[in-house]
Amino acid sequence: MRPENKRMKAFLKANGVAAQPKWLRAGSLKQTWRLENSGTPWTLDLAAKLNSLGFTDYDGRPLGQFSGNGGYFSVFVRGHEELLTATP
């Protein structure tokens, strides 16, 4: 796992969110995080938790009921780009 993804995973875990992160460098959703956990349903509580942590959807809007992919926790979000680089 790339270092930035490890840092994001640790950040999410410390804040009570179990997810597999991936920073997307290229493509139509470049410069977003993909956060997913196929065993977790997408709920408004989860959306509110991610919103409170400072994430937005890929268009910069708050996450909501229909942000998840087919009702599962699989979202593309922006925020916390500071985790892309190691802090001394």
C-alpha positions as CSV (number, residue, x, y, z in Angstrom):
1,M,0.0,0.0,0.0
2,R,1.3,3.4,-0.9
3,P,2.3,5.7,2.0
4,E,-0.4,8.3,1.5
5,N,-3.0,5.5,1.5
6,K,-1.6,4.2,4.8
7,R,-1.8,7.6,6.3
8,M,-5.4,8.1,5.2
9,K,-6.3,4.6,6.5
10,A,-4.8,5.4,9.9
11,F,-6.6,8.8,10.0
12,L,-9.9,7.2,9.2
13,K,-9.4,4.4,11.8
14,A,-8.5,7.0,14.4
15,N,-11.8,8.7,13.7
16,G,-13.9,5.5,13.8
17,V,-14.2,4.9,10.0
18,A,-13.2,1.5,8.6
19,A,-12.4,2.0,5.0
20,Q,-9.9,1.1,2.3
21,P,-8.6,4.4,0.8
22,K,-6.9,5.0,-2.5
23,W,-5.6,8.4,-3.8
24,L,-6.4,8.7,-7.5
25,R,-3.7,10.4,-9.4
26,A,-5.1,10.2,-13.0
27,G,-8.4,9.8,-14.8
28,S,-11.7,11.6,-14.6
29,L,-11.7,11.5,-10.8
30,K,-8.1,12.5,-10.4
31,Q,-7.2,14.2,-7.1
32,T,-9.9,12.5,-5.1
33,W,-9.8,9.7,-2.6
34,R,-11.8,6.5,-3.2
35,L,-13.0,5.3,0.2
36,E,-14.7,1.9,0.3
37,N,-15.8,-0.9,2.5
38,S,-18.0,-3.4,0.7
39,G,-19.2,-4.9,3.9
40,T,-20.6,-1.6,5.2
41,P,-23.9,-0.1,4.0
42,W,-24.0,3.6,3.1
43,T,-26.0,5.5,5.7
44,L,-26.8,9.1,6.5
45,D,-24.8,8.6,9.7
46,L,-21.7,7.6,7.8
47,A,-22.2,10.6,5.4
48,A,-22.5,12.9,8.4
49,K,-19.4,11.4,9.9
50,L,-17.3,12.0,6.8
51,N,-18.7,15.5,6.4
52,S,-17.8,16.3,10.0
53,L,-14.2,15.1,9.2
54,G,-14.0,17.7,6.4
55,F,-14.7,15.6,3.3
56,T,-16.8,16.7,0.4
57,D,-18.0,14.8,-2.7
58,Y,-15.9,15.2,-5.9
59,D,-17.9,18.3,-6.8
60,G,-17.2,20.0,-3.4
61,R,-20.7,19.4,-2.1
62,P,-21.6,17.7,1.2
63,L,-22.0,13.9,1.1
64,G,-25.6,12.7,1.4
65,Q,-28.0,9.8,1.1
66,F,-27.2,9.1,-2.6
67,S,-23.4,9.5,-2.4
68,G,-22.8,5.8,-1.8
69,N,-22.5,3.4,-4.7
70,G,-25.6,1.2,-4.8
71,G,-26.2,1.6,-1.1
72,Y,-22.7,0.5,-0.2
73,F,-19.8,2.4,1.3
74,S,-17.9,3.3,-1.9
75,V,-17.4,7.1,-2.4
76,F,-15.1,9.5,-4.1
77,V,-14.3,12.4,-1.9
78,R,-12.0,15.5,-1.7
79,G,-10.3,16.6,1.4
80,H,-7.2,16.0,3.6
81,E,-4.6,16.4,0.9
82,E,-2.2,17.1,3.7
83,L,-2.0,13.3,4.0
84,L,-0.3,13.0,0.6
85,T,3.0,14.1,2.1
86,A,4.8,12.8,5.2
87,T,4.9,15.1,8.1
88,P,8.2,15.4,9.9
